[in-house]
């Protein structure tokens, strides 16, 4: 006597699922629905006029167009020696109340920047230091925070020398 082959339960479940899917695809109207021409945007959208919370607002100064922050005055370019500054760092120097000097740093992702006063003799030497804030993972955003330092004496006519460290 011959016995019928036994179908494993997993195969029976797969066949049952296929039958159910085929039956569900057949609508009672008999007319197929036209395909959706384009994907629809998600129902909740991000307003395009609101900047992300971790980025400067549109009113923040842009260091790449060489303008100081509000309330500060740009130092004349001929008084600034930026030859020791690494490539990619803005060279603009500004003053505020003749004792406060400022520059833009560069940071973002896992980096930030600080400004150090190295020398305050016949010239003022400033060092922009970019440093790591963590091991990652890091985003690829780039921000230019304004950095300021207070001098011991008014800047007066002294030249400013910019140096920097970038990891």
HELIX and SHEET records of a PDB file:
HELIX    1   1 UNK A    9  UNK A   25  1                                  17    
HELIX    2   2 UNK A   63  UNK A   65  5                                   3    
HELIX    3   3 UNK A   77  UNK A   79  5                                   3    
SHEET    1   A 4 UNK A  73  UNK A  74  0                                        
SHEET    2   A 4 UNK A  93  UNK A  96 -1                                        
SHEET    3   A 4 UNK A 100  UNK A 104 -1                                        
SHEET    4   A 4 UNK A 146  UNK A 150 -1                                        
SHEET    1   B 4 UNK A  80  UNK A  84  0                                        
SHEET    2   B 4 UNK A 159  UNK A 165  1                                        
SHEET    3   B 4 UNK A 123  UNK A 132  1                                        
SHEET    4   B 4 UNK A 111  UNK A 120 -1                                        
END                                                                             
